[in-house]
Amino acid sequence: MSATARRLVSPEAILGVTTIVAFLQAVRVYLPLTVFHPGLWWRTASEIQLGLLTLVLFCAPLLAPLVTRLLGVRRSLWLAFGGLALMRLALQLASNPHVMHIFAAAAIVCGLLGATLWARHLRSDVVGFILTVFLGLALDAGLNLTFLTWDYAWQRSLPAILIAFIISAGLVYSVSVVTRANADRQIVPLSSHRLLALAVFLALHVILIHNPAAVASLTGFSLPVAGVVVFACTSVGILGALAALCRPLSAPLRIGIAAVVVLDLVVIRTQTGLTVVLVLLAASALSGWLLALSYSQTPERPRVISWLLASLGASLVFLLLLLAINYLGGFVRMPVELWFAPSLAIVILLLMSRTLAPDEQRYVAFKWVLVPLIGLLIPAALFVQPVAEQSAATDSLRVMTYNIRQGIDIEGRVALEAQAATIEAEHPDIVLLQEVMRGAIASGNVDTVGWLAQRLGMDYHYAAADRQFGNAILSRVPILERGSGLLPRNDEMGQRNYVRIVVDVGGEPVTIISTHLDHQRRENRLPQVASLIDLWAGAPRTIIGGDLNSKPDSAEIQALLDAGLVDAQAVTGNGDVFTANTFDPQARIDYILTSPGATFSDFSRPLSDASDHLPIVVTVRF
């Protein structure tokens, strides 16, 4: 076996790769259950209490020195990695959300503790460490793509269980070998700058670079093309890291390059396509380069207090970048935009890096850059998946509107199959979707609209209101035109928008609009309603639907009706049928409105726990 192959299959490499995969999957299960179902397994717990619980979990690295002192090296490693393997497999087999929440929390603790101990064993081999981190991220992204971004940790199919078993078995095998090889070695914790560098590096890549759903949303590309971009970023990142070890640059030049990348990230929100791809490639190369420079030096043994503070800081920065800045900033007006979290990560990595001395420079084999390209087989397979044929509608459209709550059911689980089944049972031609999230860690990094479109065999049009959060329309009818626009925004909550398509029905164009109005106050919604009325402008053969967050007797709905729009649910005699599922069970806040002249039939409001809203569906004829 060649030296290259031996490095890839070494126990240390397997341990690192499987740790990254199992840990990130546990995070993608824990955060949706916590964010979307407060008090899930502590029925009386408040959001603040569960937030504090999350902070405590991410302080797990603080336990590393104590656990090592009490148990020794061998038992500490088995506790961390063996526990992670057991919890990850148990998480796959569990279906009760209460139990899943406990297993995911335990897996996070074991993963953070294990990562702390694992990094020490690889730190003498900088190239091995860099490859392990990048390949762990690539494997995680590859598995994510294989299941079309709906993490298989939520699924109970045989392939999902088998893959979870292989990951856990890899953890057990590698830790058994590592513990035998290091039974008498004392573990020295990482220095503070290395720990922080690793935390922000992982956050940057989980948020953006190795997040297929986010890449698809930002670029406007299909999921298979986004997968190609992700694996290209892996190779470019490894290239940047290896180049840093043999071709050092001065501090001023590093600062200049980092400044250019940060400026690129600032404008990424207003760009799509190839421009975004180039920014992602540059960010991946720079982050790998800076991570290598931060890990290339041999640190002194830190004092216990320094280690404790560094462990705490690294974990909390990781959580802050992932959840507070990147996710919550999409819903609450914050002094940050999409570029802030990845830009902050780049700046921190820059501060952690240093210039190599001449005697520290080394030759590295750049053939490692080619290894992640094996992952291109996954998006290649997605390219050849069959797409359902579409047919033009005759004289009617079966229209549904459905707030899918970012793909989350009422118990906090990512439940795309349940939502797809709810839609499929009504056989709609058009589905107006709201709360469509693509690639947010708190909703499992899933591409909700991409997955649903593939599962249902429908075309789709999506537009983000803010970050990866927006509205979409699924269509079984060929789409003739696509458009979108922003609605007026207040000073507190996130941006809202609408998406618009035109389809052919009976040889005539029909305009369809999906939107989601502000959920807090009437004074925020009224300008948005006025904007929708201006958009419609009295045009015939128009359908406007979505979550309007307004009851039938509200000023907002009255303004829409006074403008001439027709409430399909009321006309069919179902005006008292509610659409909220949990938060206000007697509320009707979801609507299908049309221009005058339409007729309606076969109204339905199916009951489902797949979202906190209930869909409504009606057949429309013009």
N, C-alpha and C positions, 0 to 999 in steps of 0.2 A: 504494500500500500504506500502511495506517495506521501510525502510530508504534508502536502496540501490536504489530502483526504484524511490523514491522521488528525490534523488540526480540527477539521470540521466535525469529526466523530469522537473527539476526545471527551471524557466524562465532564470536564469543566465546561466545554462548549455546550454539550447537551443540557447540563444543569442550568446554565445561564439562559439559553433559548427557551427551555420549557418553563422556567420561572417567569420570564417576561410574559409568555403567552397565558399561563394560568392566572397570573396576577391581574393582567389587564382585563381578562374575561370576568374575573370576580368583581372588579371595579365597575364594569359595564352592567353587571346584574345588581350590585348593591345600590348604586346611585339612582337608577329609576325607581326601585322599590322605596328608597328613602324620600326622594323628592316628590313622587306622585302618590304616595300613600303614607302620610304622616301618622304615626301611631300604629304602624302595621302589626308589629308583634308586641309592642307595649301599647295597649289600647288607650291608655290615658296619657301617653307621651305627647308633648307639644312639638311643633316644628323646631323650636329653640332647643328642646332637649335632644331631639334627634340630630340636630346640627352639632351639638356638643358631643354626642356619641361619635359622629363622624370625625370630628377633630381628635378625639381620644384615639380612635382606630389608627389615624394617620400619624400618631405619635409613637407607634409601635417600635421604631428603631431605637427609642430610648431604652428599650429592654435588652438590647444586644450585650452591653458590658455585664449587666447583672446576670443574664441567663448564662453567658459563657463562664462567669465566675462560679455560679452555682452548679452547673451541669457539666462543665468541661466542653471541649471542642466537639467531640464526637456526638454527644447527646444533644448539644445545641443545634448542630446541623440537622440531625434527625428530627428534632422538634420542629424546626422551621420548614424544611423541605418535605419531610414526611407528612407533616401536618397540612402543608399546601396541597400535596398530592391527594391526600384523603379528603380534604374539604372540597377540592375541585371536582373529584369524582362524585362525591355525595351531592354536590350542587347540581350535577348533571342528572342524577337519578331522582331528585326531589321535584315535586310539582306544587306543593303547598307554598304560597308566597311567604308565610310566616317562617317556615323552615328554611326556605331559600335565602331569606334575609340573614338568618343566623349563620348559615354556612358561608355565605358571601363575606360577611363581616369577619368570620374566623379566617377565611382564606386571605383576606387583605392583611390581617395581622401577621399571619405566617409568611406571606409574600414579602412584606416590608422587612420583617426580621431576617428572612432568608436572603433577600437582596443585599442587606448590610453585610452578612457573613460571606456571601458568595463573591462580592466584589473584592474582598481581601485576597481570595485565592487566585484571582485572575490578574491582579494589579501588576505582577512582575512581568507579565506578557502583554504589553500595550496593544500590539496588533491583534492578539487573540481576544482581548477585551473589546476592542472596537468592533471586530467582526461579530462577536457574540451579541452585542447590543443591536447592531443593525439587522442581523439575521433573525433575531428574536422578533423585532418589529416587522420584518418582512413576512415571517411565518404567520404572525398574528393577522397581518393585513391579507395574506393569501387565504387563510381560513375564513376570514370575514367575507372576502369576495366569493369564495366557493359557495357560501350560503346566501349570496346576494345581499350581504351586510346585516341580515337578521342573525345575530350571534347564535351559534348552535348551542350555547349554554341554556337558551330558552326552549330548545326543542328536545323531543323525546324519541326521535327516530333512531333506527339502528345505526346509520352512519354517524350521527351526532354522538351517540353513546360510545361508539368504537373509537372515534377520534379523542374524546375526553379520556378514555381508558389509556390510549397510547401516550398522551401527554403526561398523565399521572404515572404510568409505568416508566417513562423516560426520567421523570423526577426521581423515582425510587431507585432505579438502576444507577443513575449518575451520583446520587448522594451516597449510595452504598460504597461506590468506588472511591469517591473523594474522602469519605470519612476514614477508610482504611489507609489511604495515602497520607492523611494529615492527622492521624490519631494522636500524635505526640507534639503537634505544632500548636503554638499559642496564636490565637487570632488577634491581629493588631487592627483596630478600626481604621477606616479611611480617614484621611485628613478632611477638614471641613470644606476646603475649596473643591475637592473631588466630589464629595457627597452632593453639594449644591449643584455642581455642574451636571452630574448625572440626573438629578431630579428635574432641572429645567429642560435638559435635552429630551428626556422622555415626554415631558408635558408638551413641548413644541411639536414633537412628532405624533403624539396621540391626538392632539387638537387638530392638526393641519396636514402634515406631510404624509404620514402613514394612515390617513383616514380616507378610505376610498369614497365614502358618501360625501364628505366635505369637499373633496377634490372634484367630484362630479357636479356638485352644486355650484362651486365657485367658477369652474371652467365652462359649464354648460355642456360638457361632453357626456356621452353615455357612460354607464358604469364600467363596461369593458375597457373603454379608452382611458377612463380614470384609473383603472387598475394598471394599465401600461405606464401611466405617469408615475404611479406610486413605486413600482419596481425600478423604473428609471431613476427616481429620486434615491432609492436605496443604493444603487450602483454609484451614482454621483456622490452621495454622502460618504461611501467607503473611499472613493477616489480622493475626496477632500481630506479625509482623515489620514490616509497613507501619504499623501503629498505633504502634509504638515510635518511628518516625521523625517522626511528626507530633503525637503526644500523649504526651510524656514524663512519667514518674512519678518521684517522689523515690526515693532509695536505700532508706529505711525501708519504703516501700510495696512496692518490688520484693522486698525480703527477706521481707516478710510473705506476699506471693503465692507466692513460691518455697517458703516453708515449708509452706504449705497443700498445694501440689502434691506435695511430698516426702512429707508425711503420707499423702496419698491413695495414693501408690505403695507405701507401707508396708503398707497393708491390701489391696492389689490381689490378693494371693495367695488371700485368703479370700473374694473376691467373684467374681461372674460377671455376664454380661449387660450391661444398660444402665449399671450402676455402673462397670464396667471401661471402657466406651466413653467415659463422661464424663471419667474420669481420663486416658485417652489423648488426648482432645481438649484437655484443659487442659494436659497436658504438651507437646503439639505447639505450642499457641499460645505457651506460656511459652518454650519453647526457641527458637522463631522470633523472639520478641521480644528475648530476651537476645542471640541471635546478631547481630541487627541492631544492637543497641547496642554490641556489641564491635567491629563493623566500621565504624561510622559515623564514627569519628574518623580523622584522618590521622596515621599513626604517623611517628615519626622513623626515619631510616635506622639500623638496628641495627648494632652491632659484629659482626664475624665470629664471635667466640666466643659472643656471645649468640645469634646466629642458629643456630649449630651445636647449642648446648644446647637451644634451643627446638625445633628440628627433631627431635632425638632424643627429647625428652620427649613431643612431640605424637604421634609414631608409636607409641611404646611405650605411652602411655596408651590409644590406640586399640586396640592389640592386647590390652592387659590387660583392658579393659572387655569386648571381644568374646569372648575365649577363656578367659582364666584365671578371671575372676570369673563371667561369665554362663554359661559352659559347664561348666567343671570343677567348679564349686560344686554342680552337680546330682548328682555322683557321689562326691565326697569331702566329709566334714563340714568346712565352712569357717565362719568367723564372718561370713558374709554370707547373705542370702536373695535372693529374686527381685528385690526392690525396690532392692537396693543399687547395682547398676551404673547403672540409669537415674537413681536419686536422686543418685549421685555426679556424673553428667554434668550434672544440673541445678545442683548446687552449684558446680561448676567454671565453668559458663556464667555463673552469677550473679557470681562473683568477677571474671570477665573483662569484665563489662558496666560501663557508666557512665551518668550522667545527661547528657542533651544540653543544651548551652547554648542560650539563646533564638535566637541567630543560626544555629544548626545545624539547627533544626527546619525541616521542609519539607512541602509538600503532595505527597501521593502518590495515584495513581489506584487506588482499591480494586477496580476491575474485574478486576485481576489475580487476585483471589480465585476468580473463576469459572473460570479456565483449567483447573485440575486436575480440575474436575467432568466434563470430557470423558472422563476415564478411567472414569467410571461405566458407559460402554458395555461395558467388559470384564466386570465382574460381572453386568451385565444379560444378556449373552450366556450366561454360566454358568447363570443361573437357568432358561433354556429348554432346557438339555441334557436329553435323555430319560433316564429312570431305568428300569432293568430291573424288570419285574414280579416280585413275589415270590409264592410259593405255599406253602401249609402242607405240612409233611412228613407222610407217611402213618404208617408204623410204625417208621421208622429215621432215623438221622442219620449222615451222613458227616462225621466230625469230624477236623480237622487242628489241630496245635499247631506254631507256627513262631516262633522267635526271629529277627527280621528285622534285627537289628544296626543299627537306626536307618536302614534302607534302604541299607546299605553292603555291597558284596560283599567277597570275600576279598582283593581287590587294592586296596581303598580307594576304589572308585568308587561313586557314587550309582547304584544299579542296580535301580530300582523295576520296570522292565519285565521284567527277568529274574526278580524275585521274583514278580511277577504271573503270569508264564508257568508258574513252578513250582507255584503254587497252582492255577491254572486246569487244569493237566494232570490233577489228581486229582479234580476236580469235587466239592469239599467243599460241604456245606450250612452248616457252621460252621467258622470259622478263629479259633483262639486265638492272638493276636499278643503277643509280648513285645519289649521294647526298642523301643517305639514313640516316636519323637521327632517333635515338631512345632515347627519353627521355630528350631532351634539352628544357629548359624553353622557350627560344626564338622562338622555333617552336611548342610550345604548349604542351610539354611533351608527344608527341604522338609517338607510336611505328609504324612508317610508314610501314615497311615491314611486320610486324606481322598482321596489319590491312588489308593490301592489299592481303596478302596470304589467310587470312580467308575469305575475301569478294569474292575473285576470285576462291576459292577452289583449290589453287595451293600449292605445297610444296615450300620451299625456303631454300637458303643457304646465310648467311650473315656473314660478317667479318668487324670489325671496323678498320679503319685506325688510328683514334685518338679519344679517348673517346668513344662517342656513334655515331660517324660519319664515314660512310664507304660506301661500295658497296654491292649489293645483286643480286641474280638471282632467279627469280620465275620460277618454272617448273611444267608443266602438265605431264611431262614424269618422270618416276621413276629415282631418282638420284642414281647412282652407287658409285661415289666417290665425296668427297668434299675437298677443299683446299683453301688456301689463302696465301698472302705474301705481304710484304711492298715494295714500290718503293723507289728509291733514294730520299732523302729529302734535300732541300736547307736550308739556314740559316734563312729564313724569314717566310715562310708560313707553314701551317699545313702538317702533314703526309698524303701521298696518298698510296693507296694499290690496290690490285686486288683480286677478288674471282674467284674460278675455280670449275667447276663441270664436271663430266663425265656421259653421258647418253647413253642409248642403242637405236640406230636407225637402223632398218633393220638387227638386229643381230650383228652390229658392233658398237664399242664405238666411241662416238663423244665428244671431249673436248670443253668446252665453258668457255670463260673468260670474265668477266666484269671489266672495269677499268675506272678511272677518273684521267686525268693528270692535272698537275699544270696549273693554269689559268693566271699566270702573265707573265712569260718570257720564250722565246725559250730555253735559256741556262739551265733552270730548267727542261724543258720537254725532251730534247734530251737524258739525262741519263736514264730517265724513259722509253723512247722508246727503248733504247738499252736493258734495263732490260726485257722488254716484248718480244723482239726478241729472247733473250737468253732463256726465259721461253718457247717460242714456239718451238725453235730449229728445225724448219722445219717439225714438226710432221704432218702427214696427218690427215684429218677429224677434223680440228680445226676451231673454230669460236672465233674471238676476237672482242669485240665491246665495245662501251661506249662513253663518252664525252672526246674527245682527245684534246679539246681546241686548235685545229690547223686547218687552212684552207687547202683546197686540194693542193694548190701550195706550201705549207710550207715544210721546210726541214724535219720536223718530219714525215709528211705523206709520203714524198718521201723515207725516210729511211725504213719505213714499207713496201712500195711497192717494193723497191729495194731488200728487204730481201726475197720477193716472195709472200707476202700476196696479196689478191685480194680484191679490193673495190667493194662491191656488188652494191652500189648505182650507181657508175659510169658505171659498166658493164651493168646495166639495162637501161642505157641512161638517168639517172636522176641526173647526176653529178652537175647540176646547181640548184638543189632544196635545199633551205636553211633549217636549223634546229633550228636556234636561233629565239626566239619569241619576245623579247622586247629589249634587250641590244644592239644587232647588227642584225637587221632584215634581212640582206642579207648574213649572215654568215652561212657556213656549217661547223660545228665543231663536229658533232656526226656521228659515223661510225659503220658499220658492215663489218668486214674484215674476210676473210676465207683463208685457205690453198688452193693451186692450186687443180683443179679438180672438184670444186663445180659448180653447175649450179643454176641460180636464176630465180625467177618468182614472179609475183604479188607484185611488190614493191609498198609501200604506205607511204605517209607522212601526217597523219591526222592533221588537224588544230584543235587546242584546246588552251584555255586560262588557263588550269589547272596547267601549269608550265611555267617558262620562257624559256624552251626548248620545241621543238616539237619532238615527237617520230618518228622513222623510223622503218619500218617493211618489211620483205622480206621472201619469202619461199626459203629454202636452200635444195638442194639435193646433195649428194655425190655419 
